[in-house]
Amino acid sequence: MCPKAFGNFFAALVGVCWDDFSWTRGEPATFFSSQGNQRGFCKDCGTPLFFLNDGNEHISMSIGSFDDPLRSRWCSN
C-alpha cells in the first residue's frame, strides 16, 4: 500500500495526540484498509493524509500534510 500511495518504500508518518489535533479545512475521506485500521485521504485530490489504528491514542499523520511542520507537537506514545 505505502509504495503506491506515497511513492516510497514507506510512509513518512508522525503520531499526533488527539488533544493537539484538529482538521482546519474540511474533513478527509476514509476507508478501512484492514480490520481496525483506517486510512484517510483528501476527498478532492486523493493525497494520503493519515493512518489510524483503533488501538492507538494518536493519529498517524503524513508529515508532508502539515501547513507548518515545525510548529506541530508530536505525541510521545
C-alpha positions as CSV (number, residue, x, y, z in Angstrom):
1,M,0.0,0.0,0.0
2,C,2.6,2.6,1.0
3,P,4.8,2.4,-2.1
4,K,1.9,3.2,-4.3
5,A,0.2,5.7,-2.1
6,F,3.3,7.7,-1.0
7,G,5.7,7.0,-3.9
8,N,8.2,5.5,-1.5
9,F,9.1,2.3,0.3
10,F,7.3,3.5,3.5
11,A,5.0,6.3,4.6
12,A,6.6,9.2,6.5
13,L,4.1,9.4,9.4
14,V,4.2,11.0,12.8
15,G,1.9,10.4,15.8
16,V,-0.2,13.4,16.9
17,C,-2.1,13.2,20.2
18,W,-5.8,13.8,19.8
19,D,-5.7,16.7,22.3
20,D,-3.4,18.5,19.9
21,F,-5.2,17.7,16.7
22,S,-8.0,19.2,14.7
23,W,-8.9,19.5,11.0
24,T,-8.6,23.1,9.8
25,R,-10.1,22.7,6.3
26,G,-12.9,20.2,5.7
27,E,-13.0,16.6,6.6
28,P,-11.0,13.8,4.9
29,A,-12.4,10.7,3.2
30,T,-11.5,7.4,4.8
31,F,-11.5,3.7,4.1
32,F,-10.7,0.6,6.2
33,S,-7.6,-0.9,4.8
34,S,-7.8,-3.9,7.2
35,Q,-9.7,-4.8,10.3
36,G,-9.2,-1.9,12.8
37,N,-7.0,0.1,10.5
38,Q,-8.3,3.2,8.7
39,R,-6.6,5.3,6.1
40,G,-7.6,8.9,5.3
41,F,-7.1,10.9,2.2
42,C,-8.1,14.2,0.6
43,K,-11.5,13.6,-1.0
44,D,-10.8,16.2,-3.6
45,C,-7.3,15.2,-4.8
46,G,-6.6,11.8,-3.3
47,T,-3.5,12.8,-1.3
48,P,-2.8,10.3,1.6
49,L,-3.2,12.1,4.9
50,F,-3.3,9.6,7.8
51,F,-3.3,6.1,9.2
52,L,-5.5,5.3,12.2
53,N,-5.4,2.1,14.3
54,D,-8.3,1.6,16.6
55,G,-6.0,0.8,19.5
56,N,-3.8,4.0,19.2
57,E,-4.2,7.1,21.4
58,H,-3.0,9.2,18.5
59,I,-3.5,9.7,14.8
60,S,-0.5,9.0,12.5
61,M,-0.4,11.9,10.1
62,S,1.7,12.2,6.9
63,I,4.5,14.7,7.7
64,G,4.1,16.4,4.3
65,S,0.4,17.3,5.0
66,F,1.1,19.8,7.7
67,D,0.9,23.5,6.9
68,D,3.8,24.2,9.2
69,P,5.5,21.0,10.4
70,L,8.0,22.8,12.6
71,R,5.1,24.2,14.8
72,S,3.5,20.8,15.3
73,R,3.5,19.0,18.6
74,W,4.2,15.2,18.2
75,C,2.8,12.6,20.5
76,S,5.3,10.6,22.7
77,N,3.2,7.5,23.0
